[in-house]
Amino acid sequence: MTSRQEELGEDESRFLISDLCGMLETYLEKEQVQEVYRAYLFGAEAHEGQHRMSGEPYIYHPIAAARILAELRLDHKSIIAAILHDVIEDTQIAKEQIATEFGADVAELVDGVSKLTQIEFESHAEAQAENFRKMILAMVRDIRVILVKLADRLHNMRTLGVMRSDKRRRIARETLDIYAPIANRLGINAVRVELEDLGFAALYPLRYKVLKQAVKRARGHRKEVLNKIETAIKRRMHQEKLAGRILSREKHLYSLYRKIRDKTLSFEEIYDVYAFRIIVDEVDTCYRVLGVMHNLFKPVPGKFKDYIAIPKANGYQSLHTILFGPYGVPIEVQIRTEEMDRVAEAGVAAHWVYKSGEDSLDQMHAGAREWLRELLEMQKRAGNSLEFLENVKIDLFPDAVYVFTPAGEIMKLPHGATVVDFAYAVHTDIGNTCVAARVDRQLVSLRTRLHSGQTVEVVTAEGAHPSPAWLGFVVSAKARSNIRHYQKSLKRGEAAELGQRMLNRALGVFDHGNNGIVEERMRALLREYHLDTEEDLLVEIGMGRRPPVLVARALMQADDGSGDAGGEVRAMRPLIIKGTEGMVTRFSKCCRPIPGDPVVGIITAGRGVMIHTQTCRNITERKFPSDNFLDVQWEPGIEGEFPVEISVVVEDRRGVLATVATEIGDADSNIENVGIEERDGLTNVLRFLISVHNRQHLASVMRRVRNIPAVIRISRTKGRCLYCQLIREPDKEPP
């Protein structure tokens, strides 16, 4: 049981509507309290006969959730939504009925929190992800949706003990991964702290118990030191005629556990920090108190943070400093105003209590709206709910890095952010077209990690586009989702274009073009394949999921349904390969075909067409189903660069590698990779991956290298193709 639960006592779950109304009367109008009571009567009737796993009437849970929001002093519509938050999901009450009784705002709040119970999902993870996605979309429209959900989750966590151990752990993990970070992101510290401690207790009960006992033992030894430090601070503030409240504070258990785990420190090293919070009336006083503290105790270098000048992403503001205290113990001091303290505890919920015109609340609400806008953009670009949920998780764990634009604007980025993350934070178009950057006026690569205080200028180029390799180093959810979205849209367009060419080629067998396809047959085929548009069908063909010959036969089927395709059947023309099809046409690594090589295509489901040379061992040994083969040809005059491997046996001489590399470069070929294999001490084998235009270009390169005196032999080599292995052995993971 957490300290919060101990404070509430055993009767917390029996919190009655009369108690709730008594709390609401302290800050709501009488008519609004009456409306809340009417909602209670409505909810109690709807949940009549329903009980929680503990055996108590179900209505106790909504009342307890409403109490949590009342402690945050939320508006009456949020309280009503908390009381009714389960009626759509667990009773026969419809959203329209709630809208009629309590208004559209309350109905939208309740619907936003309700799970999607009418849809069947393949897995629990998919169902959870889709429900989360629905809630986030509702939260974008009205942020109170997540406040109601947090209250619901907090009370469920307080009463988690009746659940099975496996369900307790699953709910606790979800709470620590999603809901506690959301509460932190919205600045609702009171809810976040309790969610974390309750989740910690449910997920790791033994660790929680051991740590709690250690804190309890150590607390008695600290009391005398805390009192002496607090007395010294009060005396010095009185001498300087500075008024303020001084509170000693203790890190909550999950925070202690996380520091011990992440920094591999002992409990004594973490707990031996004495923390105080000084709350004053004005911002100016905060800085004056900071000067007094640094005069009273020596500050630890590099341990001062000004979150007033640069607030955290959730709107949190305070001055943080660590001092060398008496007896050599470190003292952590936080200095903030009364308003900052209220905002730190209630976060965006403070918007409904205090005047929304106050600067800090405006700033916090603007930050929350910006975050919601980014979430909306992420969900639009995410391929499915699971991907969206992963992106949100990434976004919820930012250790902020503060960098500057050339104009002096401060940008907040997650810890470990790179130049690409910065570019996407500025604007999506800048991220999509960035090619380099200057950090503090020095030209750097895109994968350069940024540090606080740096000034970053992004270099863009018209026609540039995101590289799939960026996913290997970006850390922000916005960058990741935009890169993936670009890949998917590009891949879809390429697949549709290739699919059109493959279908036209297959239709050519029947002496028909697209004009010969009856629209009704196309519509019937789309219905049969459960596809929406003709483009979807072309993508299926281009990605290798639908054989083009079978699609063509179905489209050309006679009206009488006899199966006769009609028309003169001709020999199928080869598919022309341009080399620009992108991700839906790949060149095999086992034989690395280049223009001029006789080639054959292999249709691979989900990956498009894999191009091999006709002499490739994988082809000659017939390791693929015959239906997968596709006759292809290079487009005449094809341009571009294609990778090919060559093996060069050379005498073991000083400088031979440089000589060979120079000749390759002089032959207008680029070296992408090089490896050296030592043989017998007299000779070495140099393996180059080079780029060439065609077979003639490769022959020219090999001639130049062969003329080097130290070269004994040169040949074109063959590698290994993981895609082929996947087709032949789909159940095995390639090395």
DRENZALO-249677 format. One record per residue (C-alpha): residue in three letters; x, y, z. Coordinates in steps of 0.2 Angstrom, whole numbers, padded with zeros to 4 digits, always signed. Example, Ala and Ser with C-alpha at 12.3 -4.5 7.8 and 13.67 -1.06 7.14 Angstrom:
<rs>
ALA+0062-0022+0039/SER+0068-0005+0036/
</rs>
This chain:
<rs>
MET+0000+0000+0000/THR+0007+0017-0005/SER+0008+0032+0006/ARG-0007+0039-0003/GLN-0017+0024+0000/GLU-0012+0024+0018/GLU-0018+0043+0019/LEU-0035+0039+0011/GLY-0037+0024+0023/GLU-0047+0008+0020/ASP-0063+0016+0017/GLU-0057+0025+0001/SER-0066+0013-0011/ARG-0082+0017-0001/PHE-0081+0036-0005/LEU-0099+0041-0007/ILE-0108+0053-0018/SER-0112+0065-0003/ASP-0093+0066+0000/LEU-0090+0070-0018/CYS-0103+0084-0019/GLY-0096+0091-0003/MET-0079+0092-0011/LEU-0087+0100-0027/GLU-0097+0113-0017/THR-0080+0121-0012/TYR-0077+0127-0030/LEU-0092+0123-0041/GLU-0108+0132-0043/LYS-0123+0125-0034/GLU-0132+0121-0051/GLN-0117+0112-0057/VAL-0116+0101-0041/GLN-0134+0096-0044/GLU-0130+0091-0062/VAL-0116+0080-0055/TYR-0129+0072-0043/ARG-0141+0069-0057/ALA-0127+0060-0067/TYR-0124+0049-0052/LEU-0142+0044-0051/PHE-0141+0040-0070/GLY-0125+0030-0068/ALA-0131+0021-0053/GLU-0147+0015-0062/ALA-0137+0010-0078/HIS-0124+0000-0067/GLU-0138-0008-0056/GLY-0134-0026-0052/GLN-0116-0025-0058/HIS-0102-0028-0046/ARG-0083-0026-0047/MET-0071-0041-0044/SER-0070-0036-0025/GLY-0088-0038-0023/GLU-0093-0020-0021/PRO-0106-0011-0031/TYR-0099-0005-0048/ILE-0104+0013-0045/TYR-0091+0015-0032/HIS-0077+0015-0045/PRO-0084+0029-0056/ILE-0087+0039-0040/ALA-0069+0036-0034/ALA-0063+0041-0052/ALA-0073+0057-0050/ARG-0066+0061-0033/ILE-0048+0060-0041/LEU-0053+0074-0054/ALA-0062+0084-0040/GLU-0045+0084-0030/LEU-0038+0092-0046/ARG-0053+0104-0046/LEU-0059+0100-0063/ASP-0075+0107-0071/HIS-0092+0099-0068/LYS-0092+0091-0086/SER-0076+0081-0083/ILE-0084+0075-0066/ILE-0100+0070-0075/ALA-0089+0061-0088/ALA-0080+0052-0074/ILE-0096+0046-0066/LEU-0102+0040-0083/HIS-0086+0034-0091/ASP-0091+0015-0091/VAL-0109+0016-0096/ILE-0107+0015-0115/GLU-0095+0001-0113/ASP-0103-0009-0099/THR-0122-0006-0101/GLN-0135-0004-0114/ILE-0134+0015-0113/ALA-0130+0023-0130/LYS-0119+0039-0133/GLU-0134+0048-0140/GLN-0144+0045-0124/ILE-0130+0053-0114/ALA-0129+0068-0126/THR-0148+0070-0124/GLU-0147+0070-0105/PHE-0130+0079-0102/GLY-0125+0087-0118/ALA-0113+0083-0133/ASP-0097+0088-0123/VAL-0100+0075-0110/ALA-0105+0062-0123/GLU-0089+0065-0132/LEU-0079+0063-0117/VAL-0087+0047-0112/ASP-0086+0040-0129/GLY-0067+0045-0130/VAL-0063+0034-0115/SER-0074+0019-0120/LYS-0066+0004-0128/LEU-0070-0003-0145/THR-0080-0018-0139/GLN-0089-0021-0155/ILE-0074-0025-0166/GLU-0064-0042-0166/PHE-0045-0040-0165/GLU-0032-0054-0169/SER-0023-0051-0153/HIS-0025-0042-0136/ALA-0010-0031-0141/GLU-0019-0025-0157/ALA-0035-0022-0147/GLN-0026-0012-0134/ALA-0016-0002-0147/GLU-0032+0002-0157/ASN-0042+0007-0141/PHE-0027+0018-0137/ARG-0027+0026-0154/LYS-0046+0030-0152/MET-0043+0038-0136/ILE-0029+0049-0142/LEU-0039+0055-0157/ALA-0053+0060-0144/MET-0040+0068-0133/VAL-0034+0079-0148/ARG-0052+0085-0149/ASP-0054+0088-0130/ILE-0039+0085-0118/ARG-0051+0081-0104/VAL-0053+0064-0111/ILE-0036+0059-0105/LEU-0039+0067-0088/VAL-0054+0056-0086/LYS-0044+0041-0092/LEU-0030+0044-0080/ALA-0042+0045-0066/ASP-0050+0029-0071/ARG-0033+0021-0072/LEU-0027+0028-0055/HIS-0042+0021-0046/ASN-0040+0004-0055/MET-0022+0004-0049/ARG-0027+0007-0031/THR-0038-0008-0032/LEU-0027-0019-0042/GLY-0025-0032-0028/VAL-0040-0042-0033/MET-0034-0046-0050/ARG-0024-0062-0055/SER-0005-0060-0054/ASP-0003-0061-0073/LYS-0016-0048-0076/ARG-0009-0037-0062/ARG+0008-0037-0071/ARG+0001-0033-0088/ILE-0009-0018-0082/ALA+0005-0012-0071/ARG+0017-0013-0086/GLU+0005-0004-0097/THR+0003+0010-0084/LEU+0022+0012-0082/ASP+0024+0012-0101/ILE+0010+0023-0106/TYR-0001+0031-0093/ALA+0012+0037-0081/PRO+0022+0045-0095/ILE+0007+0054-0102/ALA+0003+0061-0085/ASN+0021+0067-0084/ARG+0020+0074-0102/LEU+0004+0084-0097/GLY+0013+0090-0081/ILE+0001+0081-0069/ASN+0014+0077-0056/ALA+0002+0071-0042/VAL-0006+0058-0053/ARG+0011+0053-0061/VAL+0020+0049-0045/GLU+0006+0038-0038/LEU+0004+0029-0055/GLU+0022+0025-0055/ASP+0023+0019-0037/LEU+0007+0008-0039/GLY+0014+0001-0055/PHE+0031-0003-0047/ALA+0022-0012-0033/ALA+0012-0022-0044/LEU+0025-0026-0057/TYR+0040-0030-0045/PRO+0032-0033-0028/LEU+0048-0040-0020/ARG+0059-0025-0025/TYR+0045-0013-0020/LYS+0045-0021-0002/VAL+0064-0021+0000/LEU+0066-0003-0006/LYS+0051+0003+0005/GLN+0059-0005+0020/ALA+0076+0002+0017/VAL+0068+0019+0015/LYS+0059+0017+0031/ARG+0075+0012+0041/ALA+0085+0026+0034/ARG+0071+0039+0037/GLY+0074+0040+0056/HIS+0093+0044+0054/ARG+0089+0058+0042/LYS+0077+0068+0052/GLU+0090+0077+0063/VAL+0100+0082+0048/LEU+0085+0088+0038/ASN+0079+0099+0053/LYS+0097+0107+0055/ILE+0097+0111+0036/GLU+0080+0118+0036/THR+0083+0129+0051/ALA+0099+0136+0043/ILE+0089+0140+0027/LYS+0075+0149+0036/ARG+0088+0159+0047/ARG+0097+0165+0031/MET+0081+0169+0022/HIS+0075+0179+0037/GLN+0091+0189+0037/GLU+0089+0193+0019/LYS+0070+0198+0022/LEU+0064+0184+0010/ALA+0048+0176+0013/GLY+0043+0158+0007/ARG+0038+0141+0012/ILE+0051+0128+0015/LEU+0047+0110+0012/SER+0058+0095+0014/ARG+0053+0081+0001/GLU+0057+0063-0002/LYS+0059+0055-0018/HIS+0046+0042-0022/LEU+0050+0024-0023/TYR+0049+0021-0042/SER+0060+0036-0044/LEU+0073+0029-0032/TYR+0072+0012-0040/ARG+0074+0019-0058/LYS+0090+0029-0053/ILE+0097+0014-0044/ARG+0094+0003-0060/ASP+0099+0015-0073/LYS+0114+0023-0065/THR+0120+0006-0056/LEU+0121+0015-0039/SER+0118+0009-0022/PHE+0103+0014-0011/GLU+0115+0024+0000/GLU+0122+0034-0014/ILE+0104+0038-0021/TYR+0096+0041-0004/ASP+0110+0051+0004/VAL+0103+0067-0005/TYR+0093+0079+0005/ALA+0080+0088-0005/PHE+0070+0104-0001/ARG+0058+0114-0010/ILE+0057+0133-0007/ILE+0040+0141-0013/VAL+0040+0160-0015/ASP+0028+0174-0021/GLU+0037+0180-0037/VAL+0049+0175-0051/ASP+0061+0188-0046/THR+0061+0181-0028/CYS+0066+0164-0035/TYR+0083+0171-0042/ARG+0086+0181-0026/VAL+0083+0165-0015/LEU+0095+0155-0027/GLY+0109+0168-0024/VAL+0106+0166-0005/MET+0107+0147-0006/HIS+0123+0148-0016/ASN+0130+0159-0003/LEU+0124+0148+0011/PHE+0131+0132+0004/LYS+0143+0130-0010/PRO+0135+0124-0027/VAL+0140+0108-0036/PRO+0147+0114-0053/GLY+0137+0109-0068/LYS+0122+0104-0057/PHE+0111+0120-0059/LYS+0096+0120-0071/ASP+0085+0135-0075/TYR+0068+0128-0080/ILE+0060+0145-0077/ALA+0069+0153-0092/ILE+0068+0136-0102/PRO+0052+0126-0096/LYS+0051+0108-0098/ALA+0040+0101-0112/ASN+0026+0098-0100/GLY+0026+0116-0094/TYR+0035+0113-0078/GLN+0045+0128-0071/SER+0057+0129-0057/LEU+0075+0132-0052/HIS+0085+0117-0048/THR+0102+0117-0039/ILE+0113+0105-0029/LEU+0124+0111-0015/PHE+0137+0104-0004/GLY+0128+0104+0013/PRO+0134+0101+0031/TYR+0143+0085+0035/GLY+0148+0084+0016/VAL+0130+0078+0011/PRO+0123+0084-0005/ILE+0107+0095-0004/GLU+0095+0097-0019/VAL+0085+0113-0019/GLN+0070+0117-0030/ILE+0064+0135-0030/ARG+0048+0140-0038/THR+0033+0152-0036/GLU+0016+0147-0029/GLU+0008+0147-0046/MET+0022+0136-0053/ASP+0020+0124-0039/ARG+0001+0122-0043/VAL+0005+0120-0061/ALA+0018+0107-0057/GLU+0005+0096-0047/ALA-0010+0099-0058/GLY-0002+0102-0075/VAL-0015+0105-0089/ALA-0029+0102-0077/ALA-0025+0119-0069/HIS-0032+0127-0084/TRP-0050+0123-0077/VAL-0046+0130-0060/TYR-0036+0146-0062/LYS-0038+0160-0075/SER-0033+0154-0092/GLY-0025+0171-0096/GLU-0011+0168-0085/ASP+0006+0167-0094/SER+0012+0150-0088/LEU-0005+0141-0090/ASP-0006+0148-0108/GLN+0012+0142-0111/MET+0008+0125-0104/HIS-0009+0123-0114/ALA+0000+0129-0129/GLY+0013+0115-0126/ALA+0000+0102-0124/ARG-0009+0108-0139/GLU+0007+0107-0149/TRP+0010+0089-0143/LEU-0008+0084-0147/ARG-0005+0091-0165/GLU+0010+0081-0167/LEU+0001+0065-0161/LEU-0012+0068-0174/GLU+0001+0070-0187/MET+0009+0054-0181/GLN-0007+0043-0181/LYS-0011+0049-0199/ARG+0006+0043-0205/ALA+0007+0027-0195/GLY+0003+0011-0204/ASN-0007+0003-0190/SER-0011+0005-0172/LEU+0003-0005-0165/GLU+0016+0006-0175/PHE+0007+0022-0168/LEU+0008+0015-0150/GLU+0027+0012-0152/ASN+0029+0030-0159/VAL+0020+0037-0144/LYS+0030+0027-0132/ILE+0046+0034-0140/ASP+0039+0052-0139/LEU+0034+0050-0120/PHE+0052+0047-0114/PRO+0061+0063-0119/ASP+0076+0068-0110/ALA+0077+0086-0117/VAL+0091+0093-0127/TYR+0090+0111-0130/VAL+0097+0118-0146/PHE+0096+0134-0156/THR+0090+0138-0174/PRO+0101+0151-0183/ALA+0088+0164-0178/GLY+0090+0161-0160/GLU+0074+0151-0157/ILE+0075+0137-0144/MET+0071+0119-0150/LYS+0067+0105-0138/LEU+0073+0088-0144/PRO+0074+0071-0135/HIS+0090+0064-0128/GLY+0102+0057-0142/ALA+0093+0068-0155/THR+0102+0069-0172/VAL+0103+0083-0185/VAL+0088+0074-0194/ASP+0078+0074-0178/PHE+0081+0093-0178/ALA+0076+0095-0196/TYR+0060+0086-0194/ALA+0056+0096-0178/VAL+0058+0112-0188/HIS+0047+0107-0202/THR+0042+0090-0211/ASP+0048+0097-0228/ILE+0064+0102-0221/GLY+0067+0085-0214/ASN+0062+0076-0230/THR+0074+0087-0240/CYS+0089+0089-0228/VAL+0106+0083-0235/ALA+0118+0090-0222/ALA+0120+0103-0208/ARG+0131+0115-0199/VAL+0133+0114-0180/ASP+0141+0129-0173/ARG+0146+0134-0191/GLN+0155+0117-0193/LEU+0148+0106-0207/VAL+0143+0089-0200/SER+0134+0073-0206/LEU+0116+0070-0204/ARG+0119+0057-0190/THR+0128+0069-0179/ARG+0121+0069-0161/LEU+0116+0086-0154/HIS+0120+0093-0137/SER+0112+0107-0127/GLY+0118+0124-0132/GLN+0123+0121-0150/THR+0116+0131-0164/VAL+0110+0120-0179/GLU+0108+0125-0197/VAL+0100+0113-0209/VAL+0106+0112-0227/THR+0092+0106-0239/ALA+0092+0101-0258/GLU+0077+0102-0270/GLY+0073+0084-0275/ALA+0082+0076-0260/HIS+0071+0063-0250/PRO+0072+0053-0234/SER+0084+0038-0234/PRO+0078+0022-0225/ALA+0096+0022-0217/TRP+0090+0036-0206/LEU+0079+0025-0196/GLY+0095+0017-0189/PHE+0099+0033-0180/VAL+0084+0045-0177/VAL+0076+0045-0160/SER+0061+0056-0161/ALA+0044+0049-0165/LYS+0040+0063-0177/ALA+0056+0059-0188/ARG+0053+0040-0187/SER+0035+0041-0192/ASN+0038+0054-0207/ILE+0052+0043-0214/ARG+0042+0027-0213/HIS+0027+0036-0221/TYR+0038+0042-0235/GLN+0045+0025-0238/LYS+0027+0017-0238/SER+0020+0030-0250/LEU+0036+0028-0261/LYS+0035+0010-0261/ARG+0016+0010-0265/GLY+0019+0021-0280/GLU+0033+0011-0287/ALA+0023-0006-0284/ALA+0008+0001-0293/GLU+0019+0007-0308/LEU+0028-0010-0309/GLY+0011-0019-0307/GLN+0003-0009-0321/ARG+0018-0015-0332/MET+0017-0033-0327/LEU-0002-0033-0330/ASN-0001-0025-0347/ARG+0012-0038-0351/ALA+0001-0052-0346/LEU-0014-0045-0355/GLY-0003-0044-0370/VAL-0004-0063-0371/PHE-0023-0062-0375/ASP-0020-0048-0388/HIS-0029-0036-0377/GLY-0024-0020-0368/ASN-0032-0011-0353/ASN-0046-0004-0365/GLY-0052-0021-0368/ILE-0056-0024-0349/VAL-0074-0022-0345/GLU-0077-0011-0329/GLU-0089-0023-0322/ARG-0076-0037-0322/MET-0063-0026-0314/ARG-0076-0022-0300/ALA-0080-0040-0298/LEU-0062-0045-0296/LEU-0059-0031-0283/ARG-0074-0038-0273/GLU-0067-0055-0274/TYR-0049-0050-0269/HIS-0057-0038-0255/LEU-0048-0023-0262/ASP-0055-0005-0264/THR-0047+0002-0280/GLU-0038-0003-0296/GLU-0023+0005-0288/ASP-0024-0008-0274/LEU-0024-0022-0286/LEU-0009-0015-0296/VAL+0001-0014-0279/GLU-0004-0032-0275/ILE+0003-0037-0292/GLY+0019-0026-0291/MET+0023-0033-0273/GLY+0021-0051-0279/ARG+0006-0055-0270/ARG-0005-0058-0285/PRO+0002-0067-0301/PRO-0001-0055-0315/VAL-0006-0070-0327/LEU-0020-0076-0316/VAL-0026-0058-0314/ALA-0026-0055-0333/ARG-0035-0072-0336/ALA-0048-0067-0323/LEU-0050-0050-0331/MET-0052-0057-0349/GLN-0064-0071-0344/ALA-0078-0073-0356/ASP-0095-0066-0351/ASP-0103-0083-0351/GLY-0091-0088-0337/SER-0084-0102-0347/GLY-0066-0097-0343/ASP-0062-0094-0361/ALA-0051-0078-0361/GLY-0056-0074-0379/GLY-0045-0066-0392/GLU-0029-0072-0400/VAL-0016-0079-0388/ARG+0001-0073-0391/ALA+0018-0076-0384/MET+0021-0066-0368/ARG+0033-0051-0370/PRO+0047-0049-0358/LEU+0045-0036-0344/ILE+0057-0021-0347/ILE+0068-0017-0332/LYS+0073+0001-0331/GLY+0083+0000-0315/THR+0073+0015-0307/GLU+0059+0004-0299/GLY+0066+0007-0282/MET+0060-0004-0268/VAL+0049-0016-0278/THR+0063-0022-0290/ARG+0078-0028-0281/PHE+0095-0034-0289/SER+0100-0050-0281/LYS+0116-0051-0271/CYS+0120-0069-0275/CYS+0125-0064-0293/ARG+0123-0045-0293/PRO+0116-0042-0311/ILE+0121-0027-0321/PRO+0115-0020-0338/GLY+0121-0032-0352/ASP+0119-0048-0341/PRO+0105-0060-0347/VAL+0093-0059-0333/VAL+0077-0067-0326/GLY+0065-0061-0313/ILE+0058-0070-0297/ILE+0042-0064-0290/THR+0043-0064-0271/ALA+0028-0061-0261/GLY+0028-0044-0252/ARG+0045-0039-0259/GLY+0041-0037-0278/VAL+0053-0044-0291/MET+0071-0050-0288/ILE+0082-0049-0303/HIS+0095-0063-0306/THR+0107-0067-0320/GLN+0102-0082-0330/THR+0118-0091-0325/CYS+0115-0088-0307/ARG+0117-0105-0297/ASN+0101-0102-0288/ILE+0092-0101-0305/THR+0101-0115-0313/GLU+0097-0127-0299/ARG+0079-0122-0300/LYS+0077-0118-0281/PHE+0061-0108-0284/PRO+0043-0113-0289/SER+0041-0112-0308/ASP+0026-0100-0306/ASN+0038-0087-0298/PHE+0049-0085-0314/LEU+0047-0069-0324/ASP+0055-0066-0341/VAL+0063-0049-0340/GLN+0075-0038-0351/TRP+0085-0023-0348/GLU+0078-0007-0356/PRO+0089-0001-0370/GLY+0101+0013-0366/ILE+0098+0010-0347/GLU+0107+0023-0336/GLY+0113+0022-0318/GLU+0126+0014-0307/PHE+0124-0005-0301/PRO+0135-0014-0288/VAL+0146-0028-0293/GLU+0159-0038-0284/ILE+0177-0041-0291/SER+0190-0052-0283/VAL+0209-0047-0286/VAL+0223-0059-0282/VAL+0239-0048-0279/GLU+0257-0050-0274/ASP+0260-0046-0256/ARG+0268-0029-0259/ARG+0267-0012-0250/GLY+0255+0000-0258/VAL+0246-0012-0269/LEU+0229-0009-0262/ALA+0231+0010-0265/THR+0237+0006-0283/VAL+0222-0005-0287/ALA+0210+0007-0279/THR+0217+0022-0289/GLU+0215+0012-0306/ILE+0197+0008-0301/GLY+0194+0026-0297/ASP+0202+0032-0314/ALA+0191+0020-0323/ASP+0176+0031-0317/SER+0170+0018-0304/ASN+0166+0021-0286/ILE+0172+0009-0272/GLU+0158+0005-0260/ASN+0167-0008-0249/VAL+0184-0017-0249/GLY+0190-0032-0239/ILE+0207-0041-0238/GLU+0210-0059-0236/GLU+0228-0065-0233/ARG+0233-0082-0241/ASP+0250-0089-0240/GLY+0260-0074-0235/LEU+0265-0071-0253/THR+0248-0066-0260/ASN+0233-0058-0254/VAL+0215-0057-0261/LEU+0207-0040-0262/ARG+0188-0040-0263/PHE+0180-0024-0270/LEU+0161-0020-0271/ILE+0161-0007-0285/SER+0148+0002-0295/VAL+0147+0001-0314/HIS+0136+0007-0328/ASN+0135-0010-0338/ARG+0145-0025-0343/GLN+0156-0014-0355/HIS+0161-0003-0340/LEU+0165-0017-0329/ALA+0176-0025-0343/SER+0185-0008-0344/VAL+0188-0008-0326/MET+0195-0025-0325/ARG+0206-0022-0340/ARG+0214-0007-0331/VAL+0217-0017-0315/ARG+0223-0033-0324/ASN+0237-0022-0332/ILE+0245-0018-0315/PRO+0261-0028-0313/ALA+0257-0034-0295/VAL+0240-0041-0300/ILE+0240-0060-0303/ARG+0222-0063-0307/ILE+0205-0054-0307/SER+0188-0061-0308/ARG+0170-0056-0305/THR+0163-0064-0289/LYS+0146-0069-0283/GLY+0139-0066-0265/ARG+0125-0073-0256/CYS+0106-0068-0257/LEU+0096-0067-0241/TYR+0080-0064-0250/CYS+0082-0080-0260/GLN+0085-0090-0244/LEU+0069-0082-0237/ILE+0059-0089-0252/ARG+0067-0106-0251/GLU+0066-0107-0232/PRO+0053-0095-0226/ASP+0053-0102-0209/LYS+0072-0099-0206/GLU+0079-0083-0201/PRO+0094-0079-0212/PRO+0111-0075-0204/
</rs>
